[in-house]
Amino acid sequence: MKKKIIIFGATGNVGSYVWKYALNFFDNEQYEVIASGRRETDFFARQGFPYISVDLSKIEEFEKLPIENVYAVIYLAAQIPSYMEGYRPEQYIQSNIMGAYNVLEYCRKVNADRILFSTTVFDISLAVQEGVALKPNTPYNFSYAGDHAVYVITKNTAIELIKHYYAEYGLKYFIFRFPTIYNYSPYHYYHPNGMKTLRPVYRMIDLAMKGEPIELWGNPNYSKDMVYVDDCAQMICKAVLANRDNGWYNVGTGVPVTLQEQIETIIRVFSPEDHPSQIIYRPEKPCGGGFLMDVQNAKEELGYEPQYDCQRLFEAYKEEMKINRFAELRL
């Protein structure tokens, strides 16, 4: 009988692409990938794949899920600041703590081998130094003020519960620290401090497609890691097969991308050849907010090898814009 891999959060921005990647990564003679999310949808069923709608904050809903041969649970579902209109921290408590407890109880009851969990790079945001890559074992260092504080606290609490279930029940665990995971979505907004705001990358792409000037704020050589969602999915899927009890990994490429390179690449990929956008330098404007990620242990322990540089990343954006494969899950 096939081993089951359940992806919680499979309707989300990252989860849907992890699901797509997993279908091709795992041998379908040995593994069955089951998508799960809170929303009701027939998107997966229409393509011939199983999907189970589950609200993770309600323990009774887990009765819908399989109880036999559950090998791995990929837990990507969460309430996150990027998609919270206004500020309702109680949603973090219900989703990220109670949801985690319910998922762990499900893993225990069905005797799952391992759980894979995504957390946030904001747990070490105060450790950031320009030009220095963050290590996977960097101790927690975050602000207890601001719109991300309760979110980070709930993610950290979930990880403590995961460690308990490993110590008490032997549930193997793999933690993945996410920076921005780049992938195309037809929903072009996020909600910093609860306010709906156009994401800068889509603003720049839109300007490039029109051949209009693009402003580069701050230092052109300011750099960050830009990881495409398929590289994130590769790391996660390889951890499903890893012969280890646990691991903690930064998701990234380990390769810094400067603002200059990012904008030049967007212009090269999206601008009309006969009318490319021009870069306007605005050194007086603030820039920042990026992270450099050390991924060496993922390479050594999981066999991870990032495939997407900045050029290939934005080429993938352009292709996904044409296909718009997950539009009904976003809008």
Secondary structure, DSSP 8 states (H G I E B T S, - for coil): --EEEEEETTTSHHHHHHHHHHHHHS-TTTEEEEEEESS---TTGGGT--EEE--TT-GGGGGGS--SSEEEEEE-----GGG-SS--HHHHIIIIIIHHHHHHHHHHHHT-SEEEEEEEGGGGGGG--TT--B-TT------SSSTTHHHHHHHHHHHHHHHHHHHHH--EEEEEEES-EE---S--EE-GGG--EE-HHHHHHHHHHHT--EEEES-TT-EEE-EEHHHHHHHHHHHHT-SSSEEEEE-S-S-EEEHHHHHHHHHHHHS-TTS---EEEETTS-------B--HHHHHHH-------HHHHHHHHHHHHHH-TTHHHH-
